[in-house]
Amino acid sequence: MGRSFLLLCLLTLVVTDLAPAAGPGANTVTFESLSHLLLVRAGINGSEVEYNFVVDTGGVAFIDKSLAASLDLKEKGPMAKIDSLDLSGFKIYRVFCFTTFDFGLFDALGTPVHGIIGSNLMDRYRMTFDFKAHTLTFSSDTTSLDVPEGATLLPFTNHMVNSAPMVDFEICGKTLKGMIDTGQPYPVVLPMSAFGKHRESCLVDYIRSEGLVEEWPMTNPEYNYLARLNSFGLGNVKLDSVICLFGDLPPALSMPLIGNDFLSQFRMVIDYASHELLLTPYEDARFERNSFSAGLRPGLSDEKEAIVEGVWEGSPADLAGIEVGDRIVSFDSREVTQDNLIDLINLLKDDAVPSVAVEILHMGDSTEVSLEKAMLF
């Protein structure tokens, strides 16, 4: 365990201790969906301008370093201090943020992201995530949680680095500890290093990507695997199959992750004070056992051109001859730009959209392709 990891642990403890709640009561704010991310608008130190913050239970508090400098925030080492973070009239005081995150990773989403609200800032609250209503509630309520019929109440511990909730869950009869992570889209993510261990005993089937379909900061992977686990259990939620991504995760956070495609099927309460997680399923909760997809991940090149970053083997994109590095010229007769690439990303994700027409430039030759989505397994 290196010095940088130990320093991050120490600094995270400092951030947690110095980021008090804003006072009694409950405060509800609205979030927008930016691809799979939860995005809230917040003023900084009384500013009239509002900035975009991702709410990520699997992250820590960050602010863009250039923004911190332009706002003349007090900085010391890798951290900056926000005196007050204003979320629709609800203020959080004395917020200490890291400034070391590369926010350019969000460029492909077309909306600037200026900061991250992580568990080390939320851990003074009882947090309610209502994915249907698109609301987050920050509460200082300390009474016992009411558990509706059919809900799951689970104890959790806090991860030592980012204070994220860590819960016990089961795959294939084995109990693992996983992180509740609203910052990643897949129901379950397992470290790439665990693929060999689970391949024979736990996977119904799997496919490999050419290039990257998902990546994390501080990693340098070449590909991913997408698989179906033959069983998954979290509390009283038991599934006979669930989609799982294998990815290269940062060393300090290389552990199973439970993400948005699963969590968003519940009204989720994280009571950081009592270390309890409450999941109440929505009436129309749906747990996908397959992936309906064109099999294509778009992204931005260093020149800010839309390109193909990853393709799932055997997918419609793969069968159409689309390759990693191909330039995406247009979709549905619209020229692709950095500003509207998010529209293509959303079309590719939307199960209600059966096909997407794209124009691909491969080695100087342009081809129009209608990608008819299909089940990947």
C-alpha positions as a Markdown table, in Angstrom:
| # | Residue | x | y | z |
|---|---|---|---|---|
| 1 | Met | 0.0 | 0.0 | 0.0 |
| 2 | Gly | 1.7 | 3.2 | -1.2 |
| 3 | Arg | 2.2 | 6.6 | 0.4 |
| 4 | Ser | -0.3 | 8.2 | -1.9 |
| 5 | Phe | -3.0 | 5.8 | -0.9 |
| 6 | Leu | -2.4 | 6.4 | 2.8 |
| 7 | Leu | -2.4 | 10.1 | 2.2 |
| 8 | Leu | -5.7 | 9.9 | 0.5 |
| 9 | Cys | -7.2 | 7.9 | 3.4 |
| 10 | Leu | -5.9 | 10.6 | 5.9 |
| 11 | Leu | -7.2 | 13.5 | 3.8 |
| 12 | Thr | -10.6 | 11.8 | 3.4 |
| 13 | Leu | -10.9 | 11.5 | 7.1 |
| 14 | Val | -10.2 | 15.2 | 7.4 |
| 15 | Val | -12.7 | 16.1 | 4.7 |
| 16 | Thr | -15.4 | 14.0 | 6.5 |
| 17 | Asp | -14.7 | 15.6 | 9.9 |
| 18 | Leu | -14.8 | 19.2 | 8.6 |
| 19 | Ala | -17.9 | 19.0 | 6.4 |
| 20 | Pro | -20.8 | 19.4 | 8.9 |
| 21 | Ala | -24.5 | 19.2 | 8.1 |
| 22 | Ala | -26.3 | 22.5 | 7.3 |
| 23 | Gly | -28.7 | 22.1 | 10.2 |
| 24 | Pro | -31.9 | 20.3 | 11.2 |
| 25 | Gly | -34.7 | 19.2 | 8.9 |
| 26 | Ala | -34.9 | 17.8 | 5.5 |
| 27 | Asn | -33.9 | 19.5 | 2.3 |
| 28 | Thr | -34.9 | 18.2 | -1.1 |
| 29 | Val | -33.2 | 19.1 | -4.4 |
| 30 | Thr | -33.9 | 18.1 | -8.0 |
| 31 | Phe | -31.3 | 16.2 | -10.1 |
| 32 | Glu | -31.0 | 15.8 | -13.8 |
| 33 | Ser | -29.9 | 12.7 | -15.6 |
| 34 | Leu | -26.7 | 13.1 | -17.6 |
| 35 | Ser | -26.4 | 9.7 | -19.2 |
| 36 | His | -26.3 | 7.5 | -16.1 |
| 37 | Leu | -25.1 | 10.3 | -13.8 |
| 38 | Leu | -27.0 | 12.3 | -11.3 |
| 39 | Leu | -26.4 | 16.0 | -11.8 |
| 40 | Val | -27.3 | 18.8 | -9.4 |
| 41 | Arg | -26.8 | 22.6 | -9.8 |
| 42 | Ala | -25.0 | 24.4 | -7.0 |
| 43 | Gly | -23.8 | 27.9 | -6.2 |
| 44 | Ile | -20.4 | 28.3 | -4.6 |
| 45 | Asn | -19.7 | 30.9 | -1.8 |
| 46 | Gly | -22.9 | 32.9 | -2.7 |
| 47 | Ser | -22.2 | 33.0 | -6.4 |
| 48 | Glu | -25.0 | 33.9 | -8.8 |
| 49 | Val | -23.6 | 31.4 | -11.2 |
| 50 | Glu | -24.6 | 27.8 | -10.6 |
| 51 | Tyr | -22.2 | 24.9 | -11.3 |
| 52 | Asn | -22.8 | 21.3 | -12.2 |
| 53 | Phe | -22.0 | 18.6 | -9.6 |
| 54 | Val | -22.3 | 14.9 | -10.0 |
| 55 | Val | -23.7 | 13.1 | -7.0 |
| 56 | Asp | -21.7 | 9.9 | -6.6 |
| 57 | Thr | -22.0 | 7.6 | -3.6 |
| 58 | Gly | -18.8 | 5.8 | -4.8 |
| 59 | Gly | -16.8 | 9.0 | -5.0 |
| 60 | Val | -15.3 | 11.7 | -2.8 |
| 61 | Ala | -15.8 | 15.5 | -3.0 |
| 62 | Phe | -13.9 | 17.1 | -5.9 |
| 63 | Ile | -13.9 | 20.5 | -7.6 |
| 64 | Asp | -12.3 | 21.4 | -10.9 |
| 65 | Lys | -8.9 | 22.8 | -10.2 |
| 66 | Ser | -9.2 | 25.7 | -12.8 |
| 67 | Leu | -12.6 | 26.6 | -11.3 |
| 68 | Ala | -11.2 | 26.6 | -7.8 |
| 69 | Ala | -8.5 | 29.0 | -9.0 |
| 70 | Ser | -10.9 | 31.3 | -10.8 |
| 71 | Leu | -13.1 | 31.5 | -7.7 |
| 72 | Asp | -10.1 | 32.2 | -5.6 |
| 73 | Leu | -10.8 | 29.3 | -3.3 |
| 74 | Lys | -8.4 | 28.7 | -0.5 |
| 75 | Glu | -6.1 | 25.8 | -1.6 |
| 76 | Lys | -3.6 | 23.7 | 0.2 |
| 77 | Gly | -1.9 | 20.9 | -1.5 |
| 78 | Pro | -4.4 | 18.8 | -3.5 |
| 79 | Met | -7.5 | 20.4 | -1.7 |
| 80 | Ala | -9.6 | 23.5 | -1.9 |
| 81 | Lys | -12.1 | 24.8 | 0.6 |
| 82 | Ile | -15.7 | 25.9 | -0.4 |
| 83 | Asp | -17.2 | 28.0 | 2.4 |
| 84 | Ser | -20.7 | 27.3 | 1.3 |
| 85 | Leu | -22.2 | 25.0 | -1.3 |
| 86 | Asp | -25.7 | 26.3 | -2.2 |
| 87 | Leu | -28.1 | 23.6 | -3.5 |
| 88 | Ser | -31.4 | 25.4 | -4.3 |
| 89 | Gly | -31.3 | 27.4 | -1.1 |
| 90 | Phe | -30.0 | 24.5 | 1.0 |
| 91 | Lys | -26.4 | 25.3 | 2.1 |
| 92 | Ile | -23.6 | 22.9 | 3.1 |
| 93 | Tyr | -20.8 | 24.8 | 4.9 |
| 94 | Arg | -17.1 | 24.2 | 5.0 |
| 95 | Val | -16.7 | 21.8 | 2.1 |
| 96 | Phe | -13.2 | 20.5 | 1.5 |
| 97 | Cys | -12.7 | 19.1 | -2.0 |
| 98 | Phe | -9.9 | 17.4 | -3.8 |
| 99 | Thr | -8.7 | 19.2 | -7.0 |
| 100 | Thr | -7.0 | 16.2 | -8.7 |
| 101 | Phe | -9.8 | 14.8 | -10.8 |
| 102 | Asp | -9.6 | 15.1 | -14.6 |
| 103 | Phe | -13.0 | 16.5 | -15.5 |
| 104 | Gly | -12.2 | 16.2 | -19.2 |
| 105 | Leu | -13.4 | 12.6 | -18.8 |
| 106 | Phe | -16.9 | 14.1 | -19.0 |
| 107 | Asp | -16.4 | 16.0 | -22.2 |
| 108 | Ala | -18.2 | 13.5 | -24.3 |
| 109 | Leu | -21.4 | 14.2 | -22.3 |
| 110 | Gly | -21.7 | 17.7 | -23.8 |
| 111 | Thr | -22.4 | 19.3 | -20.4 |
| 112 | Pro | -19.6 | 20.7 | -18.3 |
| 113 | Val | -19.1 | 19.0 | -15.0 |
| 114 | His | -17.4 | 21.2 | -12.3 |
| 115 | Gly | -17.4 | 19.0 | -9.2 |
| 116 | Ile | -18.4 | 15.8 | -7.5 |
| 117 | Ile | -20.5 | 15.4 | -4.3 |
| 118 | Gly | -19.2 | 12.1 | -2.8 |
| 119 | Ser | -20.1 | 10.0 | 0.2 |
| 120 | Asn | -17.5 | 11.7 | 2.3 |
| 121 | Leu | -19.7 | 14.8 | 2.1 |
| 122 | Met | -23.0 | 13.1 | 2.3 |
| 123 | Asp | -22.1 | 11.0 | 5.3 |
| 124 | Arg | -23.5 | 13.6 | 7.7 |
| 125 | Tyr | -27.0 | 13.0 | 6.4 |
| 126 | Arg | -29.7 | 10.5 | 5.8 |
| 127 | Met | -29.8 | 10.6 | 2.0 |
| 128 | Thr | -32.9 | 9.7 | 0.0 |
| 129 | Phe | -32.6 | 9.0 | -3.7 |
| 130 | Asp | -35.9 | 9.0 | -5.5 |
| 131 | Phe | -35.0 | 8.0 | -9.0 |
| 132 | Lys | -38.6 | 8.3 | -10.3 |
| 133 | Ala | -39.1 | 11.8 | -8.9 |
| 134 | His | -35.5 | 12.9 | -9.8 |
| 135 | Thr | -35.0 | 14.2 | -6.2 |
| 136 | Leu | -32.4 | 13.9 | -3.5 |
| 137 | Thr | -33.2 | 14.6 | 0.1 |
| 138 | Phe | -30.6 | 15.6 | 2.6 |
| 139 | Ser | -32.0 | 15.0 | 6.1 |
| 140 | Ser | -30.7 | 15.2 | 9.7 |
| 141 | Asp | -33.4 | 12.9 | 10.9 |
| 142 | Thr | -32.1 | 10.4 | 13.5 |
| 143 | Thr | -35.3 | 8.4 | 14.1 |
| 144 | Ser | -35.5 | 4.7 | 13.1 |
| 145 | Leu | -36.2 | 4.0 | 9.5 |
| 146 | Asp | -39.7 | 2.8 | 8.6 |
| 147 | Val | -39.4 | -0.3 | 6.5 |
| 148 | Pro | -42.3 | -0.7 | 4.1 |
| 149 | Glu | -43.6 | -4.2 | 3.1 |
| 150 | Gly | -41.4 | -5.7 | 0.4 |
| 151 | Ala | -38.4 | -3.4 | 1.2 |
| 152 | Thr | -34.9 | -4.5 | 2.0 |
| 153 | Leu | -33.1 | -3.0 | 5.0 |
| 154 | Leu | -29.4 | -3.8 | 5.1 |
| 155 | Pro | -26.5 | -2.8 | 7.4 |
| 156 | Phe | -23.4 | -1.3 | 5.8 |
| 157 | Thr | -19.9 | -0.3 | 6.7 |
| 158 | Asn | -18.1 | 2.7 | 5.2 |
| 159 | His | -15.2 | 2.3 | 2.8 |
| 160 | Met | -12.0 | 3.6 | 4.4 |
| 161 | Val | -11.1 | 5.9 | 1.5 |
| 162 | Asn | -14.4 | 7.5 | 0.3 |
| 163 | Ser | -16.9 | 6.6 | 3.1 |
| 164 | Ala | -19.1 | 4.8 | 0.5 |
| 165 | Pro | -21.6 | 2.3 | 1.8 |
| 166 | Met | -20.3 | -1.3 | 1.6 |
| 167 | Val | -22.9 | -4.1 | 1.8 |
| 168 | Asp | -22.8 | -7.9 | 1.7 |
| 169 | Phe | -24.3 | -9.4 | -1.4 |
| 170 | Glu | -24.3 | -12.9 | -3.0 |
| 171 | Ile | -23.3 | -14.1 | -6.5 |
| 172 | Cys | -23.4 | -17.8 | -7.3 |
| 173 | Gly | -23.7 | -18.8 | -3.6 |
| 174 | Lys | -20.7 | -16.7 | -2.6 |
| 175 | Thr | -20.9 | -13.7 | -0.3 |
| 176 | Leu | -19.0 | -10.6 | -1.4 |
| 177 | Lys | -18.8 | -7.1 | -0.1 |
| 178 | Gly | -19.7 | -4.4 | -2.7 |
| 179 | Met | -19.8 | -0.7 | -2.9 |
| 180 | Ile | -23.1 | 1.2 | -3.5 |
| 181 | Asp | -22.0 | 3.3 | -6.5 |
| 182 | Thr | -24.4 | 5.7 | -8.2 |
| 183 | Gly | -21.6 | 6.9 | -10.4 |
| 184 | Gln | -21.5 | 3.8 | -12.6 |
| 185 | Pro | -24.2 | 2.5 | -14.8 |
| 186 | Tyr | -24.0 | -1.3 | -14.7 |
| 187 | Pro | -26.0 | -3.4 | -12.2 |
| 188 | Val | -22.8 | -5.1 | -11.0 |
| 189 | Val | -19.1 | -4.4 | -11.8 |
| 190 | Leu | -16.4 | -6.9 | -10.8 |
| 191 | Pro | -12.6 | -6.3 | -11.1 |
| 192 | Met | -11.1 | -7.7 | -14.2 |
| 193 | Ser | -8.7 | -9.7 | -12.0 |
| 194 | Ala | -11.8 | -11.7 | -10.8 |
| 195 | Phe | -12.8 | -12.8 | -14.3 |
| 196 | Gly | -10.8 | -16.0 | -14.3 |
| 197 | Lys | -12.1 | -17.0 | -10.9 |
| 198 | His | -15.8 | -16.6 | -11.9 |
| 199 | Arg | -15.7 | -17.6 | -15.5 |
| 200 | Glu | -16.4 | -21.4 | -15.1 |
| 201 | Ser | -18.5 | -21.4 | -12.0 |
| 202 | Cys | -20.6 | -18.2 | -12.1 |
| 203 | Leu | -21.0 | -16.9 | -15.6 |
| 204 | Val | -23.9 | -18.0 | -17.8 |
| 205 | Asp | -22.2 | -16.5 | -20.8 |
| 206 | Tyr | -19.9 | -13.6 | -21.6 |
| 207 | Ile | -18.5 | -11.4 | -24.4 |
| 208 | Arg | -15.4 | -9.4 | -24.8 |
| 209 | Ser | -15.0 | -5.9 | -26.2 |
| 210 | Glu | -12.7 | -4.5 | -28.8 |
| 211 | Gly | -11.4 | -1.3 | -27.2 |
| 212 | Leu | -13.1 | 0.1 | -24.1 |
| 213 | Val | -16.8 | 0.2 | -23.3 |
| 214 | Glu | -16.2 | 1.4 | -19.7 |
| 215 | Glu | -13.1 | 2.8 | -18.0 |
| 216 | Trp | -12.1 | 4.4 | -14.7 |
| 217 | Pro | -9.6 | 7.1 | -13.8 |
| 218 | Met | -6.1 | 6.0 | -13.0 |
| 219 | Thr | -6.4 | 2.8 | -15.1 |
| 220 | Asn | -5.1 | 1.7 | -18.4 |
| 221 | Pro | -7.2 | -1.2 | -19.6 |
| 222 | Glu | -7.4 | -2.6 | -23.2 |
| 223 | Tyr | -10.9 | -4.2 | -23.1 |
| 224 | Asn | -13.8 | -5.2 | -20.9 |
| 225 | Tyr | -16.0 | -8.3 | -20.5 |
| 226 | Leu | -19.8 | -8.2 | -20.3 |
| 227 | Ala | -21.3 | -11.2 | -18.6 |
| 228 | Arg | -24.4 | -12.7 | -17.1 |
| 229 | Leu | -24.1 | -13.9 | -13.6 |
| 230 | Asn | -26.2 | -17.0 | -12.9 |
| 231 | Ser | -27.5 | -15.6 | -9.6 |
| 232 | Phe | -27.4 | -12.4 | -7.6 |
| 233 | Gly | -28.8 | -11.6 | -4.1 |
| 234 | Leu | -29.0 | -8.5 | -2.0 |
| 235 | Gly | -31.1 | -8.8 | 1.1 |
| 236 | Asn | -34.4 | -10.2 | 0.0 |
| 237 | Val | -33.8 | -9.3 | -3.6 |
| 238 | Lys | -33.0 | -12.5 | -5.4 |
| 239 | Leu | -32.3 | -12.7 | -9.2 |
| 240 | Asp | -31.5 | -15.7 | -11.2 |
| 241 | Ser | -29.5 | -13.7 | -13.7 |
| 242 | Val | -28.0 | -10.2 | -13.8 |
| 243 | Ile | -25.7 | -8.3 | -16.2 |
| 244 | Cys | -22.2 | -7.8 | -14.9 |
| 245 | Leu | -19.3 | -5.8 | -16.4 |
| 246 | Phe | -15.7 | -6.7 | -15.7 |
| 247 | Gly | -13.4 | -3.7 | -15.7 |
| 248 | Asp | -10.0 | -2.4 | -14.6 |
| 249 | Leu | -10.7 | -0.5 | -11.4 |
| 250 | Pro | -8.4 | 2.0 | -9.5 |
| 251 | Pro | -6.2 | 0.1 | -7.0 |
| 252 | Ala | -7.8 | 1.7 | -3.9 |
| 253 | Leu | -11.3 | 0.9 | -5.1 |
| 254 | Ser | -10.8 | -2.4 | -6.8 |
| 255 | Met | -13.8 | -4.2 | -5.5 |
| 256 | Pro | -17.3 | -5.2 | -6.6 |
| 257 | Leu | -19.6 | -2.2 | -7.4 |
| 258 | Ile | -23.4 | -2.2 | -7.4 |
| 259 | Gly | -24.5 | 0.5 | -9.8 |
| 260 | Asn | -27.4 | 2.6 | -11.2 |
| 261 | Asp | -29.1 | 0.1 | -13.5 |
| 262 | Phe | -29.9 | -1.9 | -10.3 |
| 263 | Leu | -30.2 | 0.9 | -7.7 |
| 264 | Ser | -32.5 | 3.0 | -9.8 |
| 265 | Gln | -35.2 | 0.3 | -9.5 |
| 266 | Phe | -35.6 | 1.4 | -5.9 |
| 267 | Arg | -36.4 | 4.4 | -3.7 |
| 268 | Met | -33.0 | 4.3 | -1.9 |
| 269 | Val | -32.3 | 5.6 | 1.6 |
| 270 | Ile | -28.7 | 5.7 | 2.8 |
| 271 | Asp | -28.6 | 6.5 | 6.5 |
| 272 | Tyr | -25.0 | 7.2 | 7.1 |
| 273 | Ala | -25.4 | 7.8 | 10.8 |
| 274 | Ser | -27.1 | 4.5 | 11.5 |
| 275 | His | -25.2 | 2.6 | 8.8 |
| 276 | Glu | -28.4 | 1.3 | 7.2 |
| 277 | Leu | -29.4 | 1.0 | 3.6 |
| 278 | Leu | -33.1 | 0.9 | 2.7 |
| 279 | Leu | -34.2 | -0.3 | -0.7 |
| 280 | Thr | -37.9 | 0.0 | -1.6 |
| 281 | Pro | -38.7 | -1.4 | -5.0 |
| 282 | Tyr | -40.9 | 0.7 | -7.4 |
| 283 | Glu | -44.0 | -1.0 | -8.6 |
| 284 | Asp | -42.6 | -1.2 | -12.1 |
| 285 | Ala | -39.1 | -2.3 | -11.0 |
| 286 | Arg | -37.4 | -4.2 | -13.8 |
| 287 | Phe | -34.2 | -6.1 | -13.6 |
| 288 | Glu | -32.6 | -6.8 | -17.0 |
| 289 | Arg | -31.3 | -10.2 | -17.6 |
| 290 | Asn | -29.9 | -9.4 | -21.0 |
| 291 | Ser | -28.6 | -6.3 | -22.8 |
| 292 | Phe | -30.5 | -4.8 | -25.7 |
| 293 | Ser | -27.9 | -2.9 | -27.5 |
| 294 | Ala | -26.2 | -1.8 | -30.8 |
| 295 | Gly | -22.9 | -2.8 | -29.0 |
| 296 | Leu | -21.2 | 0.6 | -29.6 |
| 297 | Arg | -19.5 | 3.0 | -27.3 |
| 298 | Pro | -18.9 | 6.5 | -28.8 |
| 299 | Gly | -16.4 | 9.0 | -27.3 |
| 300 | Leu | -14.2 | 11.9 | -28.2 |
| 301 | Ser | -10.7 | 11.9 | -29.7 |
| 302 | Asp | -8.0 | 14.2 | -28.5 |
| 303 | Glu | -9.1 | 16.4 | -31.4 |
| 304 | Lys | -12.7 | 16.4 | -30.0 |
| 305 | Glu | -14.0 | 14.4 | -32.9 |
| 306 | Ala | -16.6 | 11.7 | -32.3 |
| 307 | Ile | -15.0 | 8.3 | -32.5 |
| 308 | Val | -15.8 | 4.6 | -31.7 |
| 309 | Glu | -14.1 | 3.8 | -28.4 |
| 310 | Gly | -15.4 | 0.3 | -27.9 |
| 311 | Val | -17.4 | -2.4 | -29.7 |
| 312 | Trp | -18.9 | -5.6 | -28.1 |
| 313 | Glu | -18.0 | -8.7 | -30.1 |
| 314 | Gly | -20.9 | -10.2 | -32.0 |
| 315 | Ser | -23.0 | -7.1 | -31.5 |
| 316 | Pro | -24.8 | -5.3 | -34.4 |
| 317 | Ala | -22.0 | -2.8 | -34.5 |
| 318 | Asp | -19.4 | -5.5 | -34.7 |
| 319 | Leu | -21.3 | -7.4 | -37.4 |
| 320 | Ala | -21.6 | -4.2 | -39.4 |
| 321 | Gly | -17.8 | -3.9 | -39.5 |
| 322 | Ile | -17.5 | -0.9 | -37.3 |
| 323 | Glu | -14.1 | -0.8 | -35.6 |
| 324 | Val | -12.4 | 1.0 | -32.7 |
| 325 | Gly | -11.1 | 4.3 | -33.9 |
| 326 | Asp | -13.6 | 4.8 | -36.7 |
| 327 | Arg | -14.9 | 8.3 | -36.8 |
| 328 | Ile | -18.6 | 8.9 | -36.3 |
| 329 | Val | -19.7 | 11.5 | -38.8 |
| 330 | Ser | -23.4 | 11.7 | -38.2 |
| 331 | Phe | -26.4 | 9.9 | -36.6 |
| 332 | Asp | -30.0 | 10.1 | -37.8 |
| 333 | Ser | -28.9 | 12.6 | -40.4 |
| 334 | Arg | -27.4 | 15.0 | -37.8 |
| 335 | Glu | -23.8 | 15.9 | -37.9 |
| 336 | Val | -22.1 | 14.8 | -34.7 |
| 337 | Thr | -20.6 | 17.5 | -32.5 |
| 338 | Gln | -19.2 | 17.6 | -29.0 |
| 339 | Asp | -22.4 | 19.3 | -27.9 |
| 340 | Asn | -24.8 | 16.7 | -29.3 |
| 341 | Leu | -22.8 | 13.5 | -28.8 |
| 342 | Ile | -24.8 | 13.0 | -25.6 |
| 343 | Asp | -27.9 | 12.6 | -27.8 |
| 344 | Leu | -26.3 | 9.7 | -29.7 |
| 345 | Ile | -25.3 | 8.2 | -26.4 |
| 346 | Asn | -28.9 | 8.4 | -25.1 |
| 347 | Leu | -30.3 | 6.9 | -28.3 |
| 348 | Leu | -27.9 | 4.0 | -28.0 |
| 349 | Lys | -29.0 | 3.5 | -24.4 |
| 350 | Asp | -32.7 | 3.8 | -24.9 |
| 351 | Asp | -34.4 | 0.4 | -25.2 |
| 352 | Ala | -37.4 | 2.1 | -26.7 |
| 353 | Val | -35.3 | 3.1 | -29.7 |
| 354 | Pro | -34.9 | -0.1 | -31.9 |
| 355 | Ser | -32.3 | 1.3 | -34.3 |
| 356 | Val | -29.9 | 4.1 | -34.9 |
| 357 | Ala | -28.6 | 5.2 | -38.2 |
| 358 | Val | -24.9 | 6.3 | -38.2 |
| 359 | Glu | -22.4 | 7.4 | -40.8 |
| 360 | Ile | -19.0 | 6.0 | -40.1 |
| 361 | Leu | -15.7 | 7.1 | -41.6 |
| 362 | His | -13.2 | 4.2 | -41.8 |
| 363 | Met | -9.8 | 4.7 | -43.3 |
| 364 | Gly | -11.1 | 7.5 | -45.4 |
| 365 | Asp | -14.2 | 5.7 | -46.6 |
| 366 | Ser | -17.6 | 6.8 | -45.5 |
| 367 | Thr | -20.4 | 4.2 | -44.8 |
| 368 | Glu | -24.0 | 4.7 | -43.7 |
| 369 | Val | -25.1 | 1.9 | -41.3 |
| 370 | Ser | -28.5 | 1.3 | -39.7 |
| 371 | Leu | -27.7 | -0.4 | -36.4 |
| 372 | Glu | -30.7 | -2.6 | -35.5 |
| 373 | Lys | -30.3 | -3.2 | -31.8 |
| 374 | Ala | -30.3 | -6.8 | -30.6 |
| 375 | Met | -29.8 | -8.9 | -27.4 |
| 376 | Leu | -26.1 | -9.3 | -26.8 |
| 377 | Phe | -26.6 | -12.8 | -25.3 |
